[in-house]
Amino acid sequence: MTHFVSTSHGRRLRGIAVVAACAAMTLTACSSPSTGSTGAAGDSTTPAATTSGSGGSTAPAPADSAGGSAAALPAKPSKPVTLNILDVAGNLQLTQGMINDFVKAHPDVVANVTTTTGTAPSLAGKIQAQQAAGTGSGSIDLVLTGTDGLAAGIDQNLWVKMTPDYDAQFPNLMSNYLAPAADMQKLAQGYGIELVYYPSGPLLEYNAKDVPNPPTTPDALLAWAKAHPGKFEYANPANSGPGRTFLMGLPYLLGDTDPADPTNGWTKTWAYLKQLGQYSGPYATGTTATMTDLAKGTADIVMSTTGWYINPRALGTVPADEAVTHFDNMTWVSDAQYAVIPKGVSQDVLIADTQLIEFMLQPQEQAQAYDTGYFYPGPAVNGVTLSMAPQKSQDILAKYGDKDFDSWIAQYPVKTSLGADDQVKAFDIWTRDIGNAKK
């Protein structure tokens, strides 16, 4: 999941951190646009390393981790807890209101919530340090992450397995999701619970004044980039939602043998990206930089998503008259953000975490995910319409949304992002063969 962010609201452009710093972890932040100023390049208030959470005993092993009867947790913690939440995906822009609602409704469960922001490159190291340190204060009790941080934590065995181990806490989970959101939930392998969803991209955002006839096929984009060197940009896919959906969408557009296998099935994709790299602009470390270049006129076409098109224009960080188009016969590559619980939290924290997550999946809470359009549409569950969203969200989407988005979403197929292992492989190959070739 990795945007234009406000440091006071946990906005989504937190993925500007240098991607090289996370090479050892293989996966980085999933960036997305958000409300506020550009900034928040990293985590300025890193919680201290600990594993005990905010009180209580260490969480017990589930009664049946193999998936028989789900483990039952007490109805309430022994005392209200303070939850320390780390957001590495800009998710708080969508969910802060949901969290606030829960605290107000359940003071017997949560006494207080603190939030910090960071990037997925640093996530695994922080959790590993916390788990190695044992007990202490200021732990990370809950993480809000995109597929990148989720995958890195699964790969390194950092997260509590929530389903089926604690299925009792999440009744009717899969049946309540929208069908493509349910597919994204499967990527979590039980180690995370999906909070928000959108079909994402790949879309092309462009300066309509200088690009009156935008390319709508990969070949046309390559030809345009060759004729306008440096004027097309996409950010490092490991740290950019638009970059990632471009990378994962190309195998469908180019007719590669297996869009789900970046190692053996993407021959056309890797060859295409090598060619495109000869003419494209620099690979920014996050989507923010590409949008800034678009606003300045340094770039005339950048990779985008539904949310990246709507939100920065609503903020005024990108001119409102920038335009968007899709590839002919496109395939959407969907994106999602998740709540994950670090292993080692106390039972009291585990109770509070799971109850908060369940609360956030209620339709009336999910309606807040429309926000200012940066994860458009946003809700992951069935039965949530724009008319249920706050009036501010409705007004922004009416003014800055694209009237064609809903029809495009209905018209073209939606595929899930690559699974955890294959994301690691795809980003590694891109870095080695594409990204490094430009240095």
ZIJOLIN-V456871 format. One record per residue. N is the residue number from 0. RES is the residue in three letters. BURIAL is 1 if it has 24 or more other ideal C-beta (glycine too) atoms within 12 Angstrom, else 0. Layout:
n res burial
N RES BURIAL
N RES BURIAL
This chain:
n res burial
0 MET 1
1 THR 1
2 HIS 1
3 PHE 1
4 VAL 1
5 SER 1
6 THR 1
7 SER 0
8 HIS 1
9 GLY 1
10 ARG 1
11 ARG 1
12 LEU 1
13 ARG 1
14 GLY 1
15 ILE 1
16 ALA 1
17 VAL 0
18 VAL 1
19 ALA 0
20 ALA 1
21 CYS 1
22 ALA 0
23 ALA 0
24 MET 1
25 THR 1
26 LEU 1
27 THR 1
28 ALA 1
29 CYS 1
30 SER 1
31 SER 1
32 PRO 1
33 SER 1
34 THR 1
35 GLY 1
36 SER 0
37 THR 1
38 GLY 1
39 ALA 1
40 ALA 1
41 GLY 1
42 ASP 1
43 SER 0
44 THR 0
45 THR 1
46 PRO 1
47 ALA 0
48 ALA 1
49 THR 1
50 THR 1
51 SER 1
52 GLY 1
53 SER 1
54 GLY 1
55 GLY 1
56 SER 0
57 THR 1
58 ALA 1
59 PRO 0
60 ALA 0
61 PRO 1
62 ALA 0
63 ASP 0
64 SER 0
65 ALA 0
66 GLY 0
67 GLY 0
68 SER 0
69 ALA 1
70 ALA 1
71 ALA 0
72 LEU 1
73 PRO 0
74 ALA 0
75 LYS 0
76 PRO 1
77 SER 0
78 LYS 0
79 PRO 1
80 VAL 1
81 THR 1
82 LEU 1
83 ASN 1
84 ILE 1
85 LEU 1
86 ASP 1
87 VAL 1
88 ALA 1
89 GLY 1
90 ASN 1
91 LEU 1
92 GLN 1
93 LEU 1
94 THR 1
95 GLN 1
96 GLY 1
97 MET 1
98 ILE 1
99 ASN 0
100 ASP 0
101 PHE 1
102 VAL 1
103 LYS 0
104 ALA 0
105 HIS 1
106 PRO 0
107 ASP 0
108 VAL 1
109 VAL 1
110 ALA 0
111 ASN 0
112 VAL 1
113 THR 1
114 THR 1
115 THR 1
116 THR 1
117 GLY 1
118 THR 1
119 ALA 1
120 PRO 1
121 SER 1
122 LEU 1
123 ALA 1
124 GLY 1
125 LYS 1
126 ILE 1
127 GLN 1
128 ALA 1
129 GLN 1
130 GLN 1
131 ALA 0
132 ALA 0
133 GLY 0
134 THR 0
135 GLY 0
136 SER 0
137 GLY 1
138 SER 1
139 ILE 1
140 ASP 1
141 LEU 1
142 VAL 1
143 LEU 1
144 THR 1
145 GLY 1
146 THR 1
147 ASP 1
148 GLY 1
149 LEU 1
150 ALA 1
151 ALA 1
152 GLY 1
153 ILE 1
154 ASP 1
155 GLN 1
156 ASN 0
157 LEU 1
158 TRP 1
159 VAL 1
160 LYS 1
161 MET 1
162 THR 1
163 PRO 1
164 ASP 1
165 TYR 1
166 ASP 1
167 ALA 1
168 GLN 1
169 PHE 1
170 PRO 0
171 ASN 0
172 LEU 1
173 MET 1
174 SER 0
175 ASN 1
176 TYR 1
177 LEU 1
178 ALA 0
179 PRO 1
180 ALA 1
181 ALA 1
182 ASP 1
183 MET 1
184 GLN 1
185 LYS 1
186 LEU 1
187 ALA 1
188 GLN 1
189 GLY 1
190 TYR 1
191 GLY 1
192 ILE 1
193 GLU 1
194 LEU 1
195 VAL 1
196 TYR 1
197 TYR 1
198 PRO 1
199 SER 1
200 GLY 1
201 PRO 1
202 LEU 1
203 LEU 1
204 GLU 1
205 TYR 1
206 ASN 1
207 ALA 0
208 LYS 0
209 ASP 0
210 VAL 1
211 PRO 0
212 ASN 0
213 PRO 1
214 PRO 1
215 THR 1
216 THR 0
217 PRO 1
218 ASP 0
219 ALA 0
220 LEU 1
221 LEU 1
222 ALA 0
223 TRP 1
224 ALA 1
225 LYS 0
226 ALA 0
227 HIS 1
228 PRO 0
229 GLY 0
230 LYS 1
231 PHE 1
232 GLU 1
233 TYR 1
234 ALA 1
235 ASN 1
236 PRO 1
237 ALA 1
238 ASN 1
239 SER 1
240 GLY 1
241 PRO 1
242 GLY 1
243 ARG 1
244 THR 1
245 PHE 1
246 LEU 1
247 MET 1
248 GLY 1
249 LEU 1
250 PRO 1
251 TYR 1
252 LEU 1
253 LEU 1
254 GLY 0
255 ASP 1
256 THR 0
257 ASP 0
258 PRO 1
259 ALA 1
260 ASP 0
261 PRO 1
262 THR 1
263 ASN 0
264 GLY 1
265 TRP 1
266 THR 0
267 LYS 0
268 THR 1
269 TRP 1
270 ALA 0
271 TYR 1
272 LEU 1
273 LYS 1
274 GLN 0
275 LEU 1
276 GLY 1
277 GLN 0
278 TYR 1
279 SER 1
280 GLY 1
281 PRO 0
282 TYR 1
283 ALA 1
284 THR 1
285 GLY 1
286 THR 1
287 THR 1
288 ALA 1
289 THR 1
290 MET 1
291 THR 1
292 ASP 1
293 LEU 1
294 ALA 1
295 LYS 0
296 GLY 0
297 THR 0
298 ALA 1
299 ASP 1
300 ILE 1
301 VAL 1
302 MET 1
303 SER 1
304 THR 1
305 THR 1
306 GLY 1
307 TRP 1
308 TYR 1
309 ILE 1
310 ASN 1
311 PRO 1
312 ARG 1
313 ALA 1
314 LEU 1
315 GLY 0
316 THR 1
317 VAL 1
318 PRO 1
319 ALA 0
320 ASP 0
321 GLU 1
322 ALA 1
323 VAL 1
324 THR 1
325 HIS 1
326 PHE 1
327 ASP 0
328 ASN 0
329 MET 1
330 THR 1
331 TRP 1
332 VAL 1
333 SER 1
334 ASP 1
335 ALA 1
336 GLN 1
337 TYR 1
338 ALA 1
339 VAL 1
340 ILE 1
341 PRO 1
342 LYS 1
343 GLY 1
344 VAL 1
345 SER 1
346 GLN 1
347 ASP 1
348 VAL 1
349 LEU 1
350 ILE 1
351 ALA 1
352 ASP 1
353 THR 1
354 GLN 1
355 LEU 1
356 ILE 1
357 GLU 1
358 PHE 1
359 MET 1
360 LEU 1
361 GLN 1
362 PRO 1
363 GLN 0
364 GLU 1
365 GLN 1
366 ALA 1
367 GLN 1
368 ALA 1
369 TYR 1
370 ASP 1
371 THR 1
372 GLY 1
373 TYR 1
374 PHE 1
375 TYR 1
376 PRO 1
377 GLY 1
378 PRO 1
379 ALA 1
380 VAL 1
381 ASN 0
382 GLY 0
383 VAL 1
384 THR 0
385 LEU 1
386 SER 0
387 MET 0
388 ALA 1
389 PRO 0
390 GLN 0
391 LYS 0
392 SER 1
393 GLN 0
394 ASP 0
395 ILE 1
396 LEU 1
397 ALA 0
398 LYS 0
399 TYR 1
400 GLY 1
401 ASP 1
402 LYS 0
403 ASP 0
404 PHE 1
405 ASP 0
406 SER 0
407 TRP 1
408 ILE 1
409 ALA 0
410 GLN 0
411 TYR 1
412 PRO 0
413 VAL 1
414 LYS 1
415 THR 1
416 SER 1
417 LEU 1
418 GLY 1
419 ALA 1
420 ASP 0
421 ASP 1
422 GLN 1
423 VAL 1
424 LYS 1
425 ALA 1
426 PHE 1
427 ASP 1
428 ILE 1
429 TRP 1
430 THR 1
431 ARG 0
432 ASP 0
433 ILE 1
434 GLY 1
435 ASN 0
436 ALA 0
437 LYS 1
438 LYS 0
